[in-house]
Amino acid sequence: MRNFRIGDTVRLVSGSPAMTVNGPLHRLGHDRATLHCRKVDCVWFVDGAMHTGTFDADALTIDEKGSKK
């Protein structure tokens, strides 16, 4: 299972626009900064319109160009 931080920039493994991790849908456990979750809420923008979606954590990968370190 992958671990994400709120604010991380992610993409679908199969390809997608850059998305921002907004939070966990189902939290299995957490520490102060990292989400250990199966489902991840994301937000992204296309042509100025905001979109949201919930994805399985294993379907997402960190976009190194946009994520906070």
C-alpha positions in Angstrom: 0.0 0.0 0.0 1.3 3.4 -0.9 1.5 6.3 1.6 0.6 9.8 0.6 0.6 13.2 2.3 -2.1 15.8 2.0 -0.9 18.2 -0.7 1.1 15.6 -2.6 0.9 15.8 -6.4 -0.1 12.5 -7.9 -1.1 10.9 -11.2 -2.9 7.7 -12.1 -0.4 5.0 -12.9 -2.2 4.7 -16.2 -1.9 8.4 -16.9 -3.9 11.5 -15.9 -3.7 15.2 -15.2 -1.7 16.1 -12.1 -3.9 15.9 -9.1 -3.5 17.0 -5.5 -4.2 14.6 -2.6 -7.0 16.2 -0.6 -7.3 13.5 2.1 -8.1 9.9 2.8 -11.5 8.4 2.3 -11.0 5.5 4.6 -8.1 5.9 7.0 -6.5 2.7 8.1 -3.9 4.4 10.3 -1.9 7.6 10.3 1.0 9.4 11.8 1.3 13.2 11.9 2.1 13.6 8.2 1.5 10.4 6.2 -1.8 8.8 5.3 -1.9 5.1 5.3 -5.1 4.6 3.4 -6.7 2.4 0.8 -8.8 5.1 -0.9 -7.5 8.6 -1.6 -9.5 11.8 -2.4 -7.9 14.0 -5.1 -8.7 17.3 -6.7 -7.5 18.6 -10.1 -8.4 21.4 -12.5 -9.1 21.2 -16.3 -9.7 24.4 -18.1 -10.3 26.2 -14.8 -13.0 23.8 -13.7 -12.4 21.9 -10.5 -12.8 18.1 -10.5 -12.7 15.6 -7.6 -12.4 11.9 -7.4 -11.6 9.0 -5.1 -9.0 6.5 -6.2 -7.5 3.3 -4.9 -4.1 4.2 -3.4 -2.4 1.5 -5.6 -3.7 3.2 -8.7 -1.8 6.4 -7.9 1.9 7.4 -8.2 3.7 10.5 -6.8 4.4 13.1 -9.5 7.9 14.1 -8.3 7.8 17.4 -10.2 4.9 18.8 -8.2 5.0 17.1 -4.7 6.3 18.8 -1.6 9.4 17.2 -0.2 
